[in-house]
């Protein structure tokens, strides 16, 4: 039990640090009048997707640990599990969609997207 709780806590803290660092970098850049290049924008999207994955894995691990009791409405963990997985279904949190474009650019490729 302590191992799963410790792991879940570390995953959530890691996700928060990823997002916080990107936010701080964005604030510094925009305060200086700059903008992000494509690779940096894609890195932020990559990090957001990975943060979502880390949090979903944390909640899933704790839900798994709850066993059969974790499926009942009276257990708040079942709602957290459903909410985390519902959010993870959003395109922005899809690691399959958000990680490859950054990898492509990091390897010297070019990504063309009207939304970047």
C-alpha positions in Angstrom: 0.0 0.0 0.0 2.7 2.4 0.9 4.6 1.7 -2.3 1.6 2.5 -4.5 0.8 5.6 -2.5 4.4 6.8 -2.7 4.6 6.1 -6.4 1.3 7.9 -7.1 2.5 10.9 -5.1 5.8 11.0 -7.0 3.9 10.7 -10.3 1.6 13.6 -9.4 4.6 15.8 -8.2 6.5 15.0 -11.4 3.5 16.0 -13.5 3.1 19.3 -11.5 6.8 20.1 -12.0 6.6 19.5 -15.7 3.7 21.9 -16.1 5.0 24.5 -13.6 8.4 24.6 -15.4 6.7 25.1 -18.8 4.4 27.9 -17.3 7.4 29.7 -15.8 9.3 29.5 -19.0 6.3 30.8 -21.0 5.9 33.7 -18.5 9.6 34.7 -18.7 9.5 34.5 -22.5 6.3 36.5 -23.0 7.4 39.1 -20.4 10.5 39.6 -22.4 8.4 40.1 -25.5 9.4 36.8 -27.1 7.5 33.9 -28.5 8.1 30.2 -28.5 9.5 28.4 -31.5 7.8 25.3 -32.9 10.0 22.9 -31.0 9.2 24.6 -27.7 5.5 24.7 -28.4 5.6 21.0 -29.2 7.6 20.3 -26.0 4.9 22.0 -23.9 2.2 20.0 -25.6 4.3 16.8 -25.1 4.8 17.7 -21.4 1.1 18.3 -20.9 0.2 15.0 -22.4 2.8 13.2 -20.3 1.6 15.0 -17.2 -1.9 13.8 -17.8 -0.7 10.3 -18.4 1.3 10.3 -15.1 -1.7 11.5 -13.1 -4.0 9.0 -14.8 -1.6 6.2 -14.0 -1.4 7.4 -10.4 -5.2 7.3 -10.0 -5.4 4.0 -11.7 -2.9 2.4 -9.4 -4.7 3.6 -6.3 -8.1 2.5 -7.8 -6.6 -0.9 -8.5 -5.4 -1.1 -4.9 -9.0 -0.4 -3.7 -10.1 -3.7 -5.1 -13.9 -4.4 -5.4 -14.8 -1.6 -3.0 -13.4 0.9 -5.5 -16.3 0.5 -7.9 -19.1 1.7 -5.6 -20.5 5.2 -5.7 -19.8 5.6 -2.0 -16.1 5.3 -2.7 -14.7 8.7 -3.8 -11.9 7.0 -5.6 -14.2 5.6 -8.2 -15.2 9.2 -9.2 -11.5 10.2 -9.3 -10.8 7.2 -11.5 -13.7 8.1 -13.9 -12.8 11.8 -14.0 -9.1 11.1 -14.7 -9.8 8.7 -17.5 -12.4 11.0 -19.0 -9.9 13.8 -19.1 -7.2 11.5 -20.4 -9.4 10.8 -23.4 -9.0 14.4 -24.6 -6.8 14.8 -27.7 -4.6 17.3 -25.8 -3.6 14.5 -23.3 -3.1 11.8 -25.9 0.6 10.8 -25.8 0.0 9.0 -29.1 -0.9 12.4 -30.7 1.3 14.8 -28.7 4.7 13.1 -28.3 5.5 12.1 -32.0 5.5 15.6 -33.4 8.1 16.8 -30.9 10.2 13.7 -31.6 10.0 14.4 -35.3 11.2 18.0 -34.9 13.9 16.9 -32.4 15.2 14.6 -35.1 15.3 17.4 -37.6 11.9 16.9 -39.3 9.3 19.5 -39.9 5.8 19.7 -38.5 3.2 21.8 -40.3 0.1 22.6 -38.2 -2.2 25.6 -38.5 -2.8 25.4 -34.8 0.8 25.9 -33.7 
